[in-house]
């Protein structure tokens, strides 16, 4: 409880990961994501619970007014601020990547 996480959720039967992301962003934030690209994959094992396969996407364009429909609060942060936030354990690998020099190089490259 009260840890930070990125928007998203579970993939439903018959859905592709990008389709699931679009649905979750519509449900959680009221936006329509138009351009998404998978940028990071991580498998995390929660002790005594389960293993989750996490896929993270860059949303380069969306339409609609962002509305917080399910979270305690939402925040926009600079990349370097992410390391100071208490994220769920499963999200820590992507946070480490996001604040790393590798990610900065990735964002500046033509990979997106």
C-alpha angles and dihedrals in degrees: 000000000000095000120130123250139171120256114267142083147195126331111243122220111285095017128121115222094252090049090051091051092051091050093047093049090050091049098042103034107015094238133127110225110210105175119038131162128182109240107166138025125192136170114211130185116210106209111251092000123065148296118261129196107215125198120190124201137196111228105203097176136019137163131218135049113293111242125182104234103161114011132090085236141333128222139184111222137183114248094252092053093060094079090064095056124095100238127179111272091248091059096050094088093057091044090053089050093047093055094043128099088245091064093046089053090047094052091049094048127082092254092105 
